[in-house]
Amino acid sequence: MAPIQFTFPGPQDGSWFLKIRGGQREVQPGTAANPTSTMEADPRVFMDTQEGKLRLNGDLNLAFRVGMFFDLPGVP
């Protein structure tokens, strides 16, 4: 099993996890005991990525770190 934890902060804060086992997927509300990976995102941003509004090509490691190169207000 490879549980993946999703956390969506905001007005309707929610935590969900996806369990994958033997090619089967199951989504459950709550927190996984030992997730293999975690993702926290604004629900709107997450849906934009799922709907194909964000496309990345090339060096994905660099693309995911690009935010580290800027001082963004309110972002630790």
Biotite code that builds the C-alpha atoms (Angstrom):
import biotite.structure as struc

atoms = struc.array([
    struc.Atom([0.000, 0.000, 0.000], chain_id="A", res_id=1, res_name="MET", atom_name="CA", element="C"),
    struc.Atom([1.244, 3.491, -0.839], chain_id="A", res_id=2, res_name="ALA", atom_name="CA", element="C"),
    struc.Atom([-0.908, 6.090, 0.958], chain_id="A", res_id=3, res_name="PRO", atom_name="CA", element="C"),
    struc.Atom([-0.591, 9.655, -0.316], chain_id="A", res_id=4, res_name="ILE", atom_name="CA", element="C"),
    struc.Atom([-1.784, 12.408, 2.042], chain_id="A", res_id=5, res_name="GLN", atom_name="CA", element="C"),
    struc.Atom([-3.581, 15.482, 0.669], chain_id="A", res_id=6, res_name="PHE", atom_name="CA", element="C"),
    struc.Atom([-4.275, 18.527, 2.869], chain_id="A", res_id=7, res_name="THR", atom_name="CA", element="C"),
    struc.Atom([-6.369, 21.433, 1.630], chain_id="A", res_id=8, res_name="PHE", atom_name="CA", element="C"),
    struc.Atom([-6.187, 24.403, 4.034], chain_id="A", res_id=9, res_name="PRO", atom_name="CA", element="C"),
    struc.Atom([-8.727, 27.183, 3.888], chain_id="A", res_id=10, res_name="GLY", atom_name="CA", element="C"),
    struc.Atom([-12.333, 27.907, 4.828], chain_id="A", res_id=11, res_name="PRO", atom_name="CA", element="C"),
    struc.Atom([-13.293, 24.273, 4.283], chain_id="A", res_id=12, res_name="GLN", atom_name="CA", element="C"),
    struc.Atom([-10.094, 22.740, 5.624], chain_id="A", res_id=13, res_name="ASP", atom_name="CA", element="C"),
    struc.Atom([-9.860, 19.097, 4.686], chain_id="A", res_id=14, res_name="GLY", atom_name="CA", element="C"),
    struc.Atom([-7.508, 16.159, 4.768], chain_id="A", res_id=15, res_name="SER", atom_name="CA", element="C"),
    struc.Atom([-7.827, 13.137, 2.520], chain_id="A", res_id=16, res_name="TRP", atom_name="CA", element="C"),
    struc.Atom([-5.616, 10.240, 1.619], chain_id="A", res_id=17, res_name="PHE", atom_name="CA", element="C"),
    struc.Atom([-5.360, 8.035, -1.399], chain_id="A", res_id=18, res_name="LEU", atom_name="CA", element="C"),
    struc.Atom([-4.504, 4.367, -0.907], chain_id="A", res_id=19, res_name="LYS", atom_name="CA", element="C"),
    struc.Atom([-3.098, 2.402, -3.813], chain_id="A", res_id=20, res_name="ILE", atom_name="CA", element="C"),
    struc.Atom([-2.841, -1.371, -3.584], chain_id="A", res_id=21, res_name="ARG", atom_name="CA", element="C"),
    struc.Atom([-2.730, -3.960, -6.337], chain_id="A", res_id=22, res_name="GLY", atom_name="CA", element="C"),
    struc.Atom([-3.783, -1.455, -8.976], chain_id="A", res_id=23, res_name="GLY", atom_name="CA", element="C"),
    struc.Atom([-6.844, -0.438, -6.942], chain_id="A", res_id=24, res_name="GLN", atom_name="CA", element="C"),
    struc.Atom([-7.400, 3.089, -5.652], chain_id="A", res_id=25, res_name="ARG", atom_name="CA", element="C"),
    struc.Atom([-9.354, 4.161, -2.614], chain_id="A", res_id=26, res_name="GLU", atom_name="CA", element="C"),
    struc.Atom([-9.867, 7.727, -1.332], chain_id="A", res_id=27, res_name="VAL", atom_name="CA", element="C"),
    struc.Atom([-10.700, 8.261, 2.338], chain_id="A", res_id=28, res_name="GLN", atom_name="CA", element="C"),
    struc.Atom([-11.175, 11.367, 4.475], chain_id="A", res_id=29, res_name="PRO", atom_name="CA", element="C"),
    struc.Atom([-8.737, 11.919, 7.322], chain_id="A", res_id=30, res_name="GLY", atom_name="CA", element="C"),
    struc.Atom([-5.039, 11.381, 7.878], chain_id="A", res_id=31, res_name="THR", atom_name="CA", element="C"),
    struc.Atom([-2.982, 8.359, 6.822], chain_id="A", res_id=32, res_name="ALA", atom_name="CA", element="C"),
    struc.Atom([-0.823, 6.786, 9.544], chain_id="A", res_id=33, res_name="ALA", atom_name="CA", element="C"),
    struc.Atom([2.414, 6.668, 7.509], chain_id="A", res_id=34, res_name="ASN", atom_name="CA", element="C"),
    struc.Atom([1.953, 8.371, 4.140], chain_id="A", res_id=35, res_name="PRO", atom_name="CA", element="C"),
    struc.Atom([4.605, 7.747, 1.498], chain_id="A", res_id=36, res_name="THR", atom_name="CA", element="C"),
    struc.Atom([4.201, 11.353, 0.349], chain_id="A", res_id=37, res_name="SER", atom_name="CA", element="C"),
    struc.Atom([2.182, 14.397, 1.296], chain_id="A", res_id=38, res_name="THR", atom_name="CA", element="C"),
    struc.Atom([0.796, 17.343, -0.604], chain_id="A", res_id=39, res_name="MET", atom_name="CA", element="C"),
    struc.Atom([-0.654, 20.555, 0.803], chain_id="A", res_id=40, res_name="GLU", atom_name="CA", element="C"),
    struc.Atom([-2.283, 22.981, -1.593], chain_id="A", res_id=41, res_name="ALA", atom_name="CA", element="C"),
    struc.Atom([-5.069, 25.462, -1.945], chain_id="A", res_id=42, res_name="ASP", atom_name="CA", element="C"),
    struc.Atom([-7.985, 23.417, -3.331], chain_id="A", res_id=43, res_name="PRO", atom_name="CA", element="C"),
    struc.Atom([-8.310, 25.757, -6.344], chain_id="A", res_id=44, res_name="ARG", atom_name="CA", element="C"),
    struc.Atom([-4.645, 25.309, -7.250], chain_id="A", res_id=45, res_name="VAL", atom_name="CA", element="C"),
    struc.Atom([-4.935, 21.532, -6.910], chain_id="A", res_id=46, res_name="PHE", atom_name="CA", element="C"),
    struc.Atom([-8.006, 21.445, -9.167], chain_id="A", res_id=47, res_name="MET", atom_name="CA", element="C"),
    struc.Atom([-6.255, 23.629, -11.749], chain_id="A", res_id=48, res_name="ASP", atom_name="CA", element="C"),
    struc.Atom([-3.403, 21.119, -11.933], chain_id="A", res_id=49, res_name="THR", atom_name="CA", element="C"),
    struc.Atom([-5.824, 18.195, -12.174], chain_id="A", res_id=50, res_name="GLN", atom_name="CA", element="C"),
    struc.Atom([-7.780, 19.892, -14.953], chain_id="A", res_id=51, res_name="GLU", atom_name="CA", element="C"),
    struc.Atom([-4.631, 20.386, -17.020], chain_id="A", res_id=52, res_name="GLY", atom_name="CA", element="C"),
    struc.Atom([-4.324, 24.127, -16.461], chain_id="A", res_id=53, res_name="LYS", atom_name="CA", element="C"),
    struc.Atom([-0.699, 23.646, -15.424], chain_id="A", res_id=54, res_name="LEU", atom_name="CA", element="C"),
    struc.Atom([1.700, 21.867, -17.741], chain_id="A", res_id=55, res_name="ARG", atom_name="CA", element="C"),
    struc.Atom([5.382, 21.295, -17.050], chain_id="A", res_id=56, res_name="LEU", atom_name="CA", element="C"),
    struc.Atom([8.055, 20.020, -19.387], chain_id="A", res_id=57, res_name="ASN", atom_name="CA", element="C"),
    struc.Atom([11.820, 19.697, -19.069], chain_id="A", res_id=58, res_name="GLY", atom_name="CA", element="C"),
    struc.Atom([13.668, 19.803, -15.733], chain_id="A", res_id=59, res_name="ASP", atom_name="CA", element="C"),
    struc.Atom([10.811, 19.162, -13.293], chain_id="A", res_id=60, res_name="LEU", atom_name="CA", element="C"),
    struc.Atom([13.121, 19.321, -10.266], chain_id="A", res_id=61, res_name="ASN", atom_name="CA", element="C"),
    struc.Atom([14.009, 22.903, -11.170], chain_id="A", res_id=62, res_name="LEU", atom_name="CA", element="C"),
    struc.Atom([10.403, 23.755, -12.018], chain_id="A", res_id=63, res_name="ALA", atom_name="CA", element="C"),
    struc.Atom([9.202, 22.637, -8.580], chain_id="A", res_id=64, res_name="PHE", atom_name="CA", element="C"),
    struc.Atom([11.940, 24.648, -6.833], chain_id="A", res_id=65, res_name="ARG", atom_name="CA", element="C"),
    struc.Atom([11.407, 27.899, -8.750], chain_id="A", res_id=66, res_name="VAL", atom_name="CA", element="C"),
    struc.Atom([9.459, 29.425, -5.849], chain_id="A", res_id=67, res_name="GLY", atom_name="CA", element="C"),
    struc.Atom([12.609, 29.234, -3.703], chain_id="A", res_id=68, res_name="MET", atom_name="CA", element="C"),
    struc.Atom([14.223, 31.905, -5.887], chain_id="A", res_id=69, res_name="PHE", atom_name="CA", element="C"),
    struc.Atom([11.709, 34.631, -4.968], chain_id="A", res_id=70, res_name="PHE", atom_name="CA", element="C"),
    struc.Atom([10.793, 36.439, -1.745], chain_id="A", res_id=71, res_name="ASP", atom_name="CA", element="C"),
    struc.Atom([7.026, 36.053, -1.678], chain_id="A", res_id=72, res_name="LEU", atom_name="CA", element="C"),
    struc.Atom([5.068, 37.970, 0.977], chain_id="A", res_id=73, res_name="PRO", atom_name="CA", element="C"),
    struc.Atom([3.325, 35.695, 3.443], chain_id="A", res_id=74, res_name="GLY", atom_name="CA", element="C"),
    struc.Atom([5.217, 32.586, 2.327], chain_id="A", res_id=75, res_name="VAL", atom_name="CA", element="C"),
    struc.Atom([7.723, 31.138, 4.817], chain_id="A", res_id=76, res_name="PRO", atom_name="CA", element="C"),
])
